[in-house]
Amino acid sequence: MIQQSLVIIKPDGLIKSLTGNILSVLAETKLKIVGAKVVKVHKELAEKHYFNLKQEQIAKKGVEKGTEVYENTIKYIQGKYHTERVFALVYYGDDAINKIRELSGETNPEKAPPISIRGKYGRLNSQTQVMENVIHCSDSTESAEREIKLWFSPDELTETIYPYKEIKCKNCKRRIFEWK
């Protein structure tokens, strides 16, 4: 089944110069990269990425808004502990989500297989209680759609993967994703 997945090389992955290593591992999937950009993550984007979810999804993540872990997680993805940027990519192809998640390993780097990306390069930061796991990847087709639409516009992708509409600006046309 053809799928797409958002992959984010997080600030700790960038500051440790792991981008090339991570991309080399992900190349094993034989998936196509259809979008890529370096992003400075503002607080609003960080909160939408992690916490504009349904209550059951928030409970699954185990991080509640207003807690110290919540604040540290937001600071982490914003690069407040490392570098203020991430590398966001969209992968596209057969069984993309499972292929990428298998190579990435468990979210908790201490539980991830040592040959996985998170197992090799991740760590649990004892000061902030944040899992510095160097990479994010979508965990379902629903998450992938929500995340890709949040991080990318249709014009930033080389494939049309979701419906979009054109809007007219004063002197231009823009394409934006249609949200369900």
N, C-alpha and C positions, 0 to 999 in steps of 0.2 A: 504494500500500500504506500503510495507516495505521500510523504509528510514533509513538514518543515519544522525547524526547531530554532529557537533563539539560543545563542551561546554568548556568554559574556565572560571575557577574561577580566577578572576583577583586579582592583588596584594592587593587591599583593602579588598577583601574577605578573603585572607590568613592571613593578618596581624591582622584582627579582629577575627580570629579563627572561621570563618563561614563555613568552608569546610563540617563538619559533618552535620550542619543544612541544607545546600544546597543539599547535597547528599540525605539526608532523604526526603526532599521535592520531589526531582527528582525520588526517588524510587517509588513514587505514579504512575508513568507512566508505570511501569512494563516492561520497556525497558531493554535491555541487554547492559552492558558496554563491549565494545570490544577493548578498548585501553585507557590507562591512563598513565600519566607521569608528573613529575614536570619539568618545563622548565625555564631556565634563558633566557629571551627574549632579543635578540640583536636587534639593530636598524634596520638592514636589514629585519629581520623577521617581526618586528612591521610594517614597511612601506609596505611590501608585503601584510600583513594581512589586513591593513586598506586602502591602497591606490593603489595597483596594480589592480584597478578595471576599468571598462568602465566609461567614462565620466558621463553618466547618473546616474550611481550608486554613484559616488563621489558627484554629485549635490544633490542626495537624502540624503546622509549623512550630507551634509551642511558644510563640512570641506575641505577647499582648501589648497593644499600644499603651504608651505611658510608662512602661517599665524601663529599667536601666538597660536590659538586653535589647529592647526595641530601639532605644536611642543609640546604643552602640552599633546595632546592625545598620541603621540609617547612616551613621557616621562612617562606618566601614565601606559601604558601597559608594559613598560620596568621596572616598579617598582621604578622609581626615586623618587616618593613621599611616598612610603610605604615599600615594600620589593621587592627585585630583582628576583622574581620568580612568576610563575603562575602554576595552576594545569589544564592540558589539558586532556579532555576525549572525547571519541567517543561513542555515544549511537547509538543503532541499534534496529530497530523493527518497528512495525506497526504505521504509522503516527507520527514518531519520532519528526519531526520538529514542528508540531502544538502542540503536547503534551508538549514539553519542553518550547516552547514560551509562551503558556498559563500560565504555572506555573511561568515563569520568569517575566512576566508583561512587560509593555511598556519600551522602551529603556530609556526614561527620567524617573528617579525614582519619580519625583514630579507628574507625570501623571499616574504612575502605581498604580493599586489597592493595598491598604495597606496590603492585605493578600498575595500578590505575593512576590517573592524573592527580586526583585528590590524595590518594595514598602516598604518592611520591612527594608531592609539593605542598600539601595542606598542613594545617596545624590548628589546634584549639588554643586561642590566646587566653591565657589564664587571667590576665588583667581585665580584659573587656568582656570575657565569656562569649566571644564571637568566634564562630568557626571560620577561620580564614582558609577557605577551601579552593582558592584561586580561580574557580570556574563556576558559572551558572549554566544550566541547560534546562530547557523546558521538560516538564514531567508528563505532559499529556497533550493531545491535540487541542483541547480547549485552552490550556495554559499557553501553548505555543501561539495560538491566534491572538489571545489577549496581549501577550508580551510583545510579539512582533509589531502589532498595531500601535503599541505604546512607544516603542523604541525607534520605529522606522515609519517613513511615509511611503506611499506606493512608488514615488519617483526615485526613491533610494534603493529600490530592488530591481534586479535585472529580469525577474520573472513576475508575471501577474499571478499571485498566489491567493489573493482574497479580492472580493468585489470592492470596487471603489467608485467614487463619483467625482466629477470635475466641478470645481467652484470657480467663479470668475471674481478676480480681484480687480482693483482699479485698472491696472495696466498688464494684467497677466492672468493665466489660468493655472490652477493648482489641482492636483488630484489628492483626495483624502479617502481613507478607508471608511467603509460603511460599517457601523457598529450595530450589533444585534441588540 
